[in-house]
Amino acid sequence: MAVPRRTPWLLAIGLTSIWLVYPIVSGPLALLRDFWSWFVLCIVGLLCLRQRNPLNHLLPALAWGLAMAALANAGQSLLQAYQLWRNTAHTDVYGFLHQRNQLATLCLLGLAALGWIHAVRPTSLASKRLWANGIAAMSGLLGAVISLSASRTGLLGMVLLWLAMEALVLRYRSSSAPAAMQLTLRMAVLGYVLALVPMLGTDAPSLGILARQNAQEGANVCSSRLSLWANVLELIAIKPWWGWGWGELDYAHFVTLFQSERFCALLSNAHNLPLQLAVELGIPVALAACSAALWCLFRGTPWREQHPDRLLGWGLLLPIVLHSMLEYPWWYGPFQVTAALAMWILWRSPHRDDHHSSTHSVPLGRYRNAASWMLAAGLALVIFAAADYVRASQIYLQPSERLPGFRHNTQQQIRKSVFFQDQIDFADLGLTAVDAENAATVHALALKMLQFSPEAMVGEKLLASTHLLGLKDEYEYYQVRLTIAFPDLFTQRQTKPAGY
């Protein structure tokens, strides 16, 4: 059934909402977006597991949820593209997501969802042509928005999905599911091209994806992905076996004096998932993870798929995996939820050659109760962690913006955080003035925070406390690195204190 009823509709609305909360929750409370995504995931899982066949509820809910989210972001993007509504000073087209590549990837997810909806459309519709025209128009809109976003990642993902579906249609001419998804992707490509038409007769190199390319060519070499990846490869070469530790990339980047051009921003992610695993966990772990992923890929044989459910699963995973080769979508709740549900679909959907949607799936059997308990425990953990996060984040808000109970003596009230102690220590360091009496305490805290987030404020506290403690060698060590990492802030400190 293509159009969800009751419970699936509620799930679809929930899955839509995780892509729309970005403008609502921002600043120090931004992580609440991810908590909301995880909350929705647990609720979706629990409600689906109550059904005899969870996929009969999950598939329409996920497809319609992604389609509605993509179309809502597309509508917002059109308003941004034509200067009708902007909530920031940026001129980029980004929908509700505040990042062009995330918008483009969501549009690709929406295209996969529309393809599934078209493939399993209700046979009772009075006019199949009207239904197909509606799907085609929505697909064209998503393709146009990918074009307006000027996302090269989105363009590459759309072309790869389109070529993959063309190959499947050529191989399985009698199967309707690949043909249905082929329609959405063809219309998306057409929409992409038509969105370029207004550039004809204008300064085309200054518009759209050409402008992105020109801007990249004119930008500093140190801000390019090539510089970033060169730095990451150097870090991997320093600690190839065990890596620098999970979450330690920013510290490793700060303390290392590179032979190649140094990436000129604070680096907390390798912008490539295999490299991220290699630099933080070591080459063996990265190879094992990549080998496992390739094994799952070849075992899943996506090049043989004809079933709409499994085509949807692969159609959702491919854009996210491609995006993770260039950025880090796995670090964001909505992409995590979508990838998790896509993998669940592929795991539970049987390999079948007919073109109808599943009326059954691989039986859950004894796993149902265990999965329900795990999701219930996960839901409780998400709620507790979200409350802990709200409490810890109060110190980062203006006193007038804090919850009433936290407007006075805030630092003491948030001290007992379970999950966000590092964030509280970071705030404590920033609020503490360094003097001779507390220099040792500030020094220890600054060294700890340097591994948590090596920002300029941490460096200032570290240098000040190191100077007061008379640690000349350590002062020299960090002075050099801070001057390289933050030249505008620390070059003026080249005049050393007396005795140095």
PyMOL commands that set and color helices and strands:
alter all, ss='L'
color gray80, all
select helices_A, chain A and resi 7-17+27-29+32-49+54-81+100-119+128-149+152-171+176-199+204-206+208-218+221-223+225-238+249-255+273-281+283-300+302-304+308-324+329-331+333-348+367-396+399-401+404-406+410-413+421-431+439-452+456-469+472-485+487-494
alter helices_A, ss='H'
color red, helices_A
deselect
rebuild
show_as cartoon
